[in-house]
Amino acid sequence: MKEKILVKATDMFLNYGFKSVTMDDIANKMGISKKTIYAHYKNKTKLVEDSTMHMFDIISNGIDLICDLHKNPIEELYEIKKFVMMNLKNEKSSPQYQLQKYYPKVHGVLRTKHYEVMQDCVVKNIEKGVELGIYRENLNIEFVSRIYFSGVNSIKDQQFFPLEQFPISTLMDDYLEYHLRGIVTPSGRNILNKIINSNQE
């Protein structure tokens, strides 16, 4: 039952937001009593914490599987972006923004774990791209990987990028293209243009 509650709560949080969804909402949706939920989770904060870690594990494992396919590094980043957006329901409820605002401690833990996984992934991606000659060989890899992580988090700040002006899926595409155009070689640019053109068809 605990696993079922976790799966349903995670789905509802991603669809409607961490703030909006109540324990009553989850109980009603599952056809169980609120008491049953509290038998497994002492409060909503604990459920939010477990839900974010559950989602983090799913996304981390998925990213590992994509990296294991040994795709072209540019294509790999687009595949990862597509996978993450699909699992976060295109971030329609702005989960990261709500988490930061209403559950700052949970957000802090998640951000640290997110950085560790993403940093490792992006560093390997850049190293592979340099080796293949599609990223510039004079890149400061530590700088590029950290500025990329910083940017991915910054564009989710609705104060600077309001959703009505910057839909999240378009924003992520624009940011990924912005990142890649700064580091690709001419041959890398050809690959990037092909991917962008095929995505627009």
PASEBA-1860 file (N, C-alpha, C; in nm, 3 decimals):
! residues 201
1> MKEKILVK> 0.083/-0.122/0.000/0.000/0.000/0.000/0.087/0.127/0.000 ~ 0.196/0.123/0.075/0.284/0.240/0.082/0.335/0.278/-0.057 ~ 0.373/0.177/-0.136/0.423/0.201/-0.272/0.313/0.260/-0.360 ~ 0.190/0.210/-0.345/0.077/0.260/-0.424/0.048/0.406/-0.391 ~ 0.055/0.439/-0.264/0.033/0.578/-0.220/0.141/0.667/-0.280 ~ 0.264/0.621/-0.275/0.377/0.698/-0.326/0.362/0.726/-0.476 ~ 0.327/0.623/-0.552/0.313/0.636/-0.697/0.199/0.734/-0.731 ~ 0.085/0.716/-0.664/-0.030/0.804/-0.692/-0.001/0.948/-0.649
9> ATDMFLNY> 0.060/0.966/-0.533/0.092/1.100/-0.484/0.190/1.170/-0.578 ~ 0.291/1.097/-0.622/0.391/1.155/-0.714/0.324/1.203/-0.842 ~ 0.236/1.120/-0.896/0.164/1.155/-1.018/0.079/1.281/-0.997 ~ 0.009/1.288/-0.885/-0.077/1.404/-0.856/0.004/1.530/-0.830 ~ 0.115/1.516/-0.759/0.201/1.632/-0.733/0.254/1.692/-0.863 ~ 0.294/1.604/-0.956/0.349/1.651/-1.082/0.243/1.716/-1.170 ~ 0.119/1.664/-1.161/0.011/1.717/-1.243/-0.051/1.845/-1.188 ~ -0.063/1.851/-1.056/-0.137/1.963/-0.995/-0.054/2.052/-0.902
17> GFKSVTMD> 0.066/2.007/-0.868/0.152/2.088/-0.782/0.158/2.039/-0.639 ~ 0.272/2.058/-0.575/0.294/2.012/-0.437/0.203/2.086/-0.339 ~ 0.178/2.212/-0.366/0.097/2.294/-0.276/-0.052/2.259/-0.288 ~ -0.097/2.243/-0.413/-0.240/2.224/-0.438/-0.295/2.091/-0.386 ~ -0.218/1.985/-0.400/-0.268/1.850/-0.366/-0.264/1.830/-0.214 ~ -0.379/1.791/-0.158/-0.388/1.764/-0.014/-0.390/1.614/0.012 ~ -0.373/1.577/0.137/-0.382/1.435/0.174/-0.523/1.384/0.146 ~ -0.624/1.470/0.164/-0.763/1.432/0.132/-0.778/1.401/-0.016
25> DIANKMGI> -0.716/1.484/-0.100/-0.724/1.462/-0.246/-0.668/1.325/-0.283 ~ -0.553/1.292/-0.224/-0.488/1.163/-0.255/-0.577/1.048/-0.207 ~ -0.629/1.059/-0.085/-0.716/0.955/-0.029/-0.840/0.935/-0.116 ~ -0.903/1.048/-0.156/-1.024/1.039/-0.240/-0.995/0.976/-0.375 ~ -0.883/1.014/-0.434/-0.845/0.961/-0.566/-0.819/0.810/-0.559 ~ -0.764/0.766/-0.445/-0.731/0.623/-0.430/-0.846/0.541/-0.372 ~ -0.951/0.611/-0.323/-1.063/0.540/-0.262/-1.026/0.477/-0.129 ~ -0.937/0.544/-0.055/-0.896/0.494/0.077/-0.916/0.606/0.180
33> SKKTIYAH> -0.902/0.573/0.305/-0.917/0.678/0.408/-0.784/0.752/0.426 ~ -0.797/0.875/0.474/-0.677/0.954/0.501/-0.594/0.886/0.610 ~ -0.662/0.817/0.697/-0.595/0.745/0.807/-0.496/0.642/0.752 ~ -0.535/0.579/0.642/-0.448/0.478/0.578/-0.318/0.543/0.530 ~ -0.331/0.662/0.473/-0.210/0.733/0.427/-0.122/0.766/0.547 ~ -0.183/0.816/0.653/-0.105/0.855/0.771/-0.042/0.735/0.843 ~ -0.092/0.616/0.815/-0.031/0.495/0.872/0.105/0.470/0.809 ~ 0.124/0.522/0.688/0.250/0.502/0.615/0.336/0.628/0.610
41> YKNKTKLV> 0.271/0.745/0.613/0.343/0.872/0.606/0.292/0.962/0.718 ~ 0.381/1.001/0.807/0.337/1.076/0.927/0.282/1.214/0.894 ~ 0.325/1.273/0.780/0.270/1.402/0.739/0.294/1.423/0.588 ~ 0.239/1.531/0.537/0.251/1.558/0.393/0.396/1.585/0.353 ~ 0.470/1.651/0.440/0.611/1.682/0.409/0.690/1.554/0.382 ~ 0.666/1.451/0.463/0.735/1.322/0.445/0.695/1.259/0.311 ~ 0.568/1.272/0.276/0.521/1.217/0.149/0.582/1.295/0.031 ~ 0.589/1.426/0.045/0.652/1.509/-0.060/0.800/1.470/-0.075
49> EDSTMHMF> 0.867/1.453/0.038/1.009/1.414/0.037/1.029/1.281/-0.034 ~ 0.949/1.181/0.002/0.962/1.049/-0.061/0.926/1.053/-0.209 ~ 0.826/1.135/-0.243/0.784/1.148/-0.383/0.895/1.208/-0.469 ~ 0.961/1.311/-0.416/1.068/1.375/-0.494/1.186/1.280/-0.512 ~ 1.217/1.203/-0.408/1.328/1.107/-0.419/1.292/0.990/-0.513 ~ 1.165/0.951/-0.510/1.114/0.846/-0.600/1.130/0.892/-0.746 ~ 1.089/1.016/-0.772/1.100/1.071/-0.907/1.246/1.088/-0.947 ~ 1.328/1.132/-0.851/1.471/1.150/-0.876/1.535/1.017/-0.918
57> DIISNGID> 1.501/0.910/-0.847/1.558/0.777/-0.879/1.516/0.732/-1.019 ~ 1.388/0.753/-1.052/1.339/0.713/-1.185/1.416/0.789/-1.295 ~ 1.431/0.919/-1.275/1.499/1.001/-1.376/1.648/0.968/-1.384 ~ 1.712/0.951/-1.268/1.855/0.916/-1.267/1.882/0.785/-1.338 ~ 1.799/0.684/-1.310/1.816/0.553/-1.374/1.793/0.564/-1.524 ~ 1.693/0.643/-1.563/1.664/0.662/-1.706/1.779/0.730/-1.778 ~ 1.838/0.831/-1.712/1.952/0.902/-1.772/2.071/0.806/-1.788 ~ 2.093/0.720/-1.688/2.202/0.621/-1.696/2.181/0.529/-1.817
65> LICDLHKN> 2.056/0.487/-1.838/2.025/0.398/-1.950/2.050/0.468/-2.084 ~ 2.013/0.596/-2.092/2.036/0.672/-2.216/2.187/0.686/-2.242 ~ 2.263/0.715/-2.136/2.409/0.730/-2.151/2.474/0.598/-2.193 ~ 2.417/0.486/-2.146/2.471/0.354/-2.181/2.452/0.319/-2.328 ~ 2.366/0.395/-2.397/2.342/0.367/-2.540/2.455/0.421/-2.628 ~ 2.545/0.501/-2.566/2.661/0.557/-2.635/2.622/0.630/-2.764 ~ 2.522/0.715/-2.752/2.479/0.795/-2.868/2.577/0.911/-2.890 ~ 2.560/0.976/-3.002/2.633/1.100/-3.026/2.600/1.196/-2.910
73> PIEELYEI> 2.700/1.265/-2.851/2.677/1.349/-2.733/2.568/1.455/-2.749 ~ 2.555/1.512/-2.869/2.451/1.613/-2.891/2.313/1.547/-2.887 ~ 2.303/1.436/-2.956/2.178/1.360/-2.957/2.143/1.312/-2.816 ~ 2.246/1.272/-2.742/2.228/1.224/-2.605/2.161/1.330/-2.517 ~ 2.206/1.455/-2.529/2.148/1.563/-2.448/2.001/1.586/-2.484 ~ 1.968/1.576/-2.612/1.828/1.592/-2.653/1.742/1.476/-2.603 ~ 1.798/1.356/-2.604/1.724/1.239/-2.554/1.698/1.252/-2.404 ~ 1.800/1.299/-2.331/1.786/1.317/-2.186/1.680/1.423/-2.157
81> KKFVMMNL> 1.686/1.534/-2.232/1.588/1.641/-2.212/1.446/1.590/-2.235 ~ 1.428/1.513/-2.343/1.296/1.458/-2.378/1.246/1.363/-2.268 ~ 1.336/1.278/-2.221/1.302/1.181/-2.116/1.262/1.251/-1.986 ~ 1.340/1.351/-1.946/1.312/1.423/-1.821/1.179/1.497/-1.831 ~ 1.156/1.566/-1.942/1.033/1.641/-1.960/0.911/1.549/-1.958 ~ 0.925/1.433/-2.020/0.814/1.336/-2.023/0.781/1.288/-1.881 ~ 0.884/1.259/-1.803/0.862/1.209/-1.667/0.815/1.317/-1.570 ~ 0.848/1.441/-1.601/0.802/1.552/-1.515/0.674/1.615/-1.570
89> KNEKSSPQ> 0.606/1.541/-1.662/0.479/1.587/-1.720/0.494/1.726/-1.782 ~ 0.609/1.749/-1.847/0.640/1.879/-1.907/0.638/1.993/-1.806 ~ 0.654/1.955/-1.680/0.662/2.052/-1.570/0.545/2.150/-1.571 ~ 0.426/2.099/-1.606/0.311/2.190/-1.616/0.269/2.250/-1.483 ~ 0.303/2.182/-1.372/0.268/2.239/-1.241/0.388/2.309/-1.176 ~ 0.496/2.327/-1.255/0.619/2.389/-1.204/0.665/2.326/-1.073 ~ 0.691/2.193/-1.072/0.723/2.124/-0.946/0.844/2.181/-0.873 ~ 0.949/2.215/-0.947/1.070/2.263/-0.880/1.046/2.398/-0.813
97> YQLQKYYP> 0.971/2.484/-0.882/0.940/2.617/-0.826/0.857/2.602/-0.698 ~ 0.755/2.515/-0.702/0.669/2.494/-0.584/0.746/2.428/-0.470 ~ 0.833/2.337/-0.506/0.914/2.269/-0.404/1.004/2.371/-0.332 ~ 1.066/2.456/-0.409/1.155/2.557/-0.352/1.079/2.654/-0.261 ~ 0.957/2.688/-0.303/0.877/2.787/-0.230/0.814/2.730/-0.102 ~ 0.760/2.608/-0.111/0.682/2.554/0.001/0.754/2.445/0.082 ~ 0.855/2.382/0.021/0.930/2.277/0.091/1.080/2.300/0.068 ~ 1.134/2.412/0.119/1.274/2.448/0.089/1.378/2.345/0.133
105> KVHGVLRT> 1.353/2.275/0.245/1.451/2.175/0.291/1.457/2.057/0.194 ~ 1.340/2.011/0.151/1.334/1.900/0.054/1.400/1.945/-0.076 ~ 1.372/2.067/-0.117/1.431/2.121/-0.240/1.583/2.127/-0.231 ~ 1.635/2.166/-0.115/1.781/2.174/-0.096/1.849/2.039/-0.110 ~ 1.789/1.935/-0.051/1.843/1.799/-0.061/1.840/1.752/-0.206 ~ 1.726/1.776/-0.272/1.709/1.733/-0.410/1.808/1.804/-0.502 ~ 1.827/1.932/-0.480/1.919/2.011/-0.563/2.062/1.957/-0.554 ~ 2.105/1.919/-0.432/2.239/1.864/-0.414/2.255/1.733/-0.490
113> KHYEVMQD> 2.155/1.645/-0.477/2.161/1.514/-0.546/2.156/1.535/-0.698 ~ 2.071/1.627/-0.740/2.056/1.659/-0.882/2.189/1.708/-0.939 ~ 2.257/1.793/-0.864/2.386/1.847/-0.909/2.488/1.734/-0.926 ~ 2.495/1.644/-0.828/2.594/1.535/-0.834/2.574/1.449/-0.958 ~ 2.448/1.414/-0.985/2.419/1.327/-1.101/2.442/1.403/-1.232 ~ 2.390/1.525/-1.237/2.397/1.601/-1.361/2.539/1.643/-1.393 ~ 2.615/1.679/-1.292/2.753/1.721/-1.312/2.834/1.608/-1.376 ~ 2.820/1.489/-1.321/2.892/1.372/-1.373/2.851/1.344/-1.518
121> CVVKNIEK> 2.721/1.350/-1.543/2.667/1.322/-1.676/2.716/1.425/-1.779 ~ 2.709/1.553/-1.743/2.747/1.659/-1.837/2.898/1.660/-1.863 ~ 2.979/1.636/-1.759/3.124/1.629/-1.777/3.160/1.518/-1.876 ~ 3.100/1.401/-1.857/3.127/1.288/-1.949/3.081/1.321/-2.090 ~ 2.966/1.387/-2.101/2.913/1.425/-2.232/3.009/1.520/-2.303 ~ 3.061/1.618/-2.230/3.153/1.716/-2.290/3.285/1.648/-2.330 ~ 3.337/1.565/-2.241/3.463/1.494/-2.271/3.449/1.410/-2.398 ~ 3.334/1.341/-2.410/3.311/1.257/-2.527/3.298/1.342/-2.653
129> GVELGIYR> 3.229/1.457/-2.641/3.213/1.546/-2.755/3.344/1.604/-2.803 ~ 3.431/1.638/-2.709/3.565/1.691/-2.744/3.645/1.583/-2.816 ~ 3.638/1.462/-2.759/3.711/1.348/-2.817/3.666/1.320/-2.960 ~ 3.536/1.336/-2.987/3.482/1.308/-3.120/3.497/1.427/-3.216 ~ 3.545/1.540/-3.163/3.566/1.657/-3.248/3.440/1.737/-3.277 ~ 3.333/1.712/-3.200/3.210/1.790/-3.224/3.191/1.901/-3.120 ~ 3.271/1.896/-3.012/3.279/2.008/-2.917/3.421/2.064/-2.926 ~ 3.434/2.194/-2.900/3.565/2.259/-2.909/3.664/2.201/-2.808
137> ENLNIEFV> 3.787/2.182/-2.851/3.886/2.116/-2.762/3.943/2.209/-2.656 ~ 3.921/2.340/-2.670/3.977/2.435/-2.572/3.877/2.469/-2.460 ~ 3.772/2.390/-2.446/3.670/2.417/-2.344/3.724/2.395/-2.203 ~ 3.683/2.480/-2.111/3.706/2.456/-1.968/3.587/2.371/-1.922 ~ 3.608/2.240/-1.918/3.497/2.146/-1.897/3.426/2.168/-1.764 ~ 3.501/2.194/-1.658/3.438/2.218/-1.527/3.349/2.342/-1.531 ~ 3.398/2.447/-1.596/3.319/2.570/-1.606/3.191/2.547/-1.686 ~ 3.205/2.485/-1.804/3.090/2.464/-1.893/2.984/2.377/-1.824
145> SRIYFSGV> 3.028/2.271/-1.756/2.931/2.180/-1.692/2.857/2.250/-1.579 ~ 2.928/2.334/-1.504/2.864/2.405/-1.392/2.772/2.517/-1.440 ~ 2.812/2.586/-1.544/2.728/2.695/-1.596/2.602/2.635/-1.659 ~ 2.615/2.517/-1.715/2.499/2.448/-1.774/2.399/2.412/-1.663 ~ 2.449/2.354/-1.554/2.363/2.317/-1.441/2.296/2.442/-1.384 ~ 2.374/2.546/-1.366/2.323/2.671/-1.312/2.211/2.727/-1.399 ~ 2.230/2.721/-1.530/2.130/2.772/-1.624/2.002/2.690/-1.623 ~ 2.015/2.558/-1.620/1.898/2.471/-1.616/1.809/2.505/-1.496
153> NSIKDQQF> 1.872/2.535/-1.383/1.795/2.572/-1.263/1.741/2.714/-1.272 ~ 1.819/2.804/-1.326/1.778/2.945/-1.332/1.657/2.968/-1.422 ~ 1.649/2.894/-1.533/1.537/2.919/-1.625/1.404/2.870/-1.568 ~ 1.409/2.797/-1.455/1.284/2.753/-1.392/1.233/2.856/-1.291 ~ 1.304/2.967/-1.279/1.260/3.075/-1.190/1.154/3.157/-1.262 ~ 1.030/3.146/-1.216/0.918/3.210/-1.288/0.919/3.362/-1.276 ~ 0.998/3.414/-1.185/1.009/3.560/-1.175/1.075/3.616/-1.301 ~ 1.173/3.540/-1.353/1.246/3.583/-1.472/1.190/3.522/-1.600
161> FPLEQFPI> 1.134/3.402/-1.589/1.079/3.333/-1.706/0.935/3.290/-1.679 ~ 0.840/3.388/-1.677/0.700/3.353/-1.649/0.646/3.255/-1.753 ~ 0.571/3.156/-1.704/0.522/3.047/-1.790/0.439/3.096/-1.908 ~ 0.358/3.200/-1.887/0.273/3.248/-1.997/0.356/3.307/-2.111 ~ 0.476/3.351/-2.080/0.564/3.407/-2.183/0.666/3.305/-2.233 ~ 0.706/3.213/-2.144/0.809/3.113/-2.178/0.759/2.973/-2.143 ~ 0.681/2.909/-2.231/0.636/2.771/-2.202/0.758/2.682/-2.178 ~ 0.750/2.595/-2.077/0.868/2.522/-2.031/0.934/2.436/-2.139
169> STLMDDYL> 0.854/2.370/-2.225/0.915/2.283/-2.327/0.995/2.366/-2.428 ~ 0.941/2.482/-2.468/1.013/2.571/-2.560/1.137/2.627/-2.492 ~ 1.122/2.663/-2.366/1.233/2.720/-2.289/1.349/2.622/-2.279 ~ 1.319/2.495/-2.253/1.423/2.393/-2.242/1.492/2.371/-2.376 ~ 1.415/2.372/-2.483/1.474/2.359/-2.618/1.568/2.476/-2.648 ~ 1.520/2.596/-2.617/1.599/2.716/-2.645/1.728/2.716/-2.563 ~ 1.716/2.673/-2.436/1.834/2.674/-2.350/1.937/2.569/-2.395 ~ 1.889/2.452/-2.435/1.980/2.346/-2.480/2.052/2.389/-2.607
177> EYHLRGIV> 1.978/2.453/-2.697/2.042/2.502/-2.821/2.145/2.611/-2.787 ~ 2.109/2.700/-2.695/2.199/2.807/-2.651/2.330/2.749/-2.596 ~ 2.316/2.646/-2.511/2.433/2.579/-2.451/2.520/2.516/-2.560 ~ 2.457/2.442/-2.650/2.533/2.367/-2.749/2.601/2.458/-2.853 ~ 2.533/2.564/-2.894/2.592/2.653/-2.995/2.720/2.720/-2.943 ~ 2.731/2.729/-2.811/2.851/2.789/-2.753/2.970/2.695/-2.746 ~ 2.947/2.564/-2.765/3.057/2.469/-2.745/3.087/2.380/-2.866 ~ 3.000/2.383/-2.969/3.022/2.293/-3.082/3.127/2.344/-3.180
185> TPSGRNIL> 3.185/2.249/-3.253/3.274/2.278/-3.365/3.185/2.288/-3.490 ~ 3.239/2.325/-3.605/3.155/2.328/-3.728/3.087/2.194/-3.756 ~ 3.157/2.082/-3.734/3.091/1.952/-3.760/2.982/1.925/-3.656 ~ 3.006/1.971/-3.533/2.903/1.958/-3.430/2.781/2.042/-3.462 ~ 2.805/2.160/-3.522/2.694/2.250/-3.559/2.606/2.185/-3.664 ~ 2.667/2.110/-3.756/2.589/2.039/-3.860/2.496/1.937/-3.796 ~ 2.548/1.863/-3.698/2.466/1.762/-3.627/2.353/1.832/-3.552 ~ 2.386/1.941/-3.483/2.287/2.016/-3.406/2.176/2.069/-3.497
193> NKIINSNQ> 2.213/2.127/-3.611/2.113/2.180/-3.704/2.020/2.071/-3.756 ~ 2.077/1.953/-3.782/1.994/1.841/-3.830/1.892/1.801/-3.725 ~ 1.937/1.793/-3.598/1.845/1.755/-3.490/1.736/1.860/-3.474 ~ 1.773/1.987/-3.476/1.676/2.096/-3.459/1.575/2.094/-3.575 ~ 1.625/2.076/-3.696/1.536/2.073/-3.813/1.441/1.954/-3.809 ~ 1.492/1.838/-3.765/1.405/1.719/-3.758/1.300/1.734/-3.648 ~ 1.335/1.806/-3.540/1.239/1.828/-3.431/1.128/1.924/-3.473 ~ 1.157/2.008/-3.573/1.057/2.108/-3.617/0.966/2.054/-3.726
201> E> 1.000/1.938/-3.779/0.918/1.881/-3.889/0.789/1.825/-3.836
END
